Amino acid sequence: MLKIRNVEVSLGNQKIVRGVDLNVRRGEVLGLLGPNGAGKSTLLRAVLQLIPTQRGNIELEGAPLNSVPVEQRARRVAYLAQQGPVNWPLTVERLVALGRFPHRPGWQRLTVEDRSVVERILDQTDLRKLGERTVTTLSGGERTRVLLARALAVGAPLLLADEPVAALDPAHQLQIMQLLRDYCDEDHAVIVVIHDLTLAARFCHRLALMHEGAIVAVGSARAVLTPENLASVYNIDARFGQGEDFFVIPWQSPGKQR
């Protein structure tokens, strides 16, 4: 679905992304992990061509991404920004429906199919009861779910989601992560930036761990979330689940009393 090769990004005089190589496959959720400032959000924005890359290549479905017309790119890649702003006093339903406009040349009216997609997404994201509320009156967590619903409504083969569960309560965190997992069952792919190591281990097919702008480990949760990686990248010790259900609980900084 997506191939990233030797990508470097600098902002001002500082190199933020350093020689990143990464493949994203159809049918998978790839969790992008790393501490604050590791370059995760910058990498997503580079994939979206929102900021320039100084080096490297990005291919979408085998074609150089910068050769894909903007209109096609809007239908092929959907994006949920971190803490995305909402500046218009639209209802929840109307904002989610904006996700269908890349499929409507010239801002044509929504079709019956478009409206069916919007209704389904409202149900899947538990937003039906908020459909007539103005988005600017919602809580931060509710607004995040609305913006994710708009991204899902695009129906793009590739979805980039930057911290979609950061502001959500535990029930909605589980719901949204399962929704992203189900989205990939439709032959789509998701890159999700996530800080919760337990959710990442449970719901992501593979993980990519970033540190100081570079990818330091890619693979299964067991292969990436090792005690050595957690200590060197996050400076933490963790507790690990045993048996078939692998999970990680950040426990303390090294040297602290248990």
Order of alpha helices (4+ residues) and beta strands (2+ residues): beta-beta-beta-alpha-beta-beta-alpha-beta-alpha-alpha-alpha-beta-alpha-beta-alpha-beta-beta-alpha-beta-beta
